Amino acid sequence: MNVNYDSLFMMLKFAGAMLGILLVVFILAVLTPVLAKKVDKLFKKDVSGGQKDFPDVKGIYDAQLPGENDENNGEENKDGK
């Protein structure tokens, strides 16, 4: 059996690089919430004070109620359609 070791080494090097990139993404995904908690503790603000000035943040899958965002819908709502 004839094995091309140069090609095999290049494929293994590429696979290792891809696994390294995925490992970096995984580590960042795990460390981001930990760092966010530390930043929140560092810059903790009074919850009862000025937090009511900000709008409620919704996720991308949260339902939008009818008429909730009429002022931001642009030209299509000006004529009532």
C-alpha positions in Angstrom: 0.0 0.0 0.0 1.4 3.3 -1.0 0.6 6.3 1.3 1.2 9.9 0.4 2.6 11.2 3.7 2.7 14.8 2.6 -1.0 14.9 1.8 -1.8 13.0 5.1 0.3 15.5 7.1 -1.4 18.4 5.4 -4.9 17.0 6.1 -4.0 16.4 9.7 -2.6 19.9 10.1 -5.8 21.4 8.6 -7.9 19.2 10.9 -5.9 20.3 13.9 -6.2 24.0 12.9 -10.0 23.6 12.6 -10.3 21.9 15.9 -8.2 24.7 17.4 -10.5 27.3 16.1 -13.5 25.4 17.4 -11.8 25.1 20.8 -11.2 28.9 20.9 -14.9 29.6 20.1 -16.0 27.1 22.8 -13.8 28.6 25.4 -15.1 32.1 24.5 -18.7 30.9 24.8 -18.0 29.4 28.2 -16.0 32.4 29.5 -18.4 35.2 28.2 -21.1 34.7 30.9 -18.5 34.5 33.6 -16.9 37.7 32.5 -20.3 39.3 32.2 -21.1 38.5 35.8 -17.8 40.0 36.9 -18.4 43.2 34.9 -21.9 43.4 36.4 -20.6 43.1 39.9 -17.9 45.7 39.1 -20.3 48.3 37.6 -23.4 47.4 39.7 -25.9 50.2 39.7 -28.9 50.9 41.9 -31.7 48.7 40.6 -34.5 50.8 42.1 -33.1 54.1 40.8 -32.7 54.7 37.1 -33.5 51.3 35.6 -37.1 52.2 34.6 -35.8 54.6 32.0 -34.6 51.8 29.7 -37.1 49.9 27.6 -37.6 46.2 28.2 -35.2 44.0 26.3 -36.9 41.1 24.4 -35.3 38.1 22.9 -35.5 37.3 19.2 -38.3 34.7 19.8 -40.4 36.8 22.1 -43.8 37.7 20.6 -44.6 41.3 19.6 -48.0 42.5 20.6 -50.2 44.1 17.9 -49.7 47.9 17.9 -46.7 47.7 20.2 -44.2 49.2 17.8 -46.4 51.3 15.5 -44.3 54.4 15.8 -41.2 52.7 14.4 -42.6 50.9 11.4 -42.0 53.6 8.9 -43.9 54.6 5.8 -46.2 51.6 5.6 -48.2 52.6 8.7 -48.7 56.2 7.8 -51.6 55.5 5.4 -53.2 52.9 7.7 -52.3 49.8 5.8 
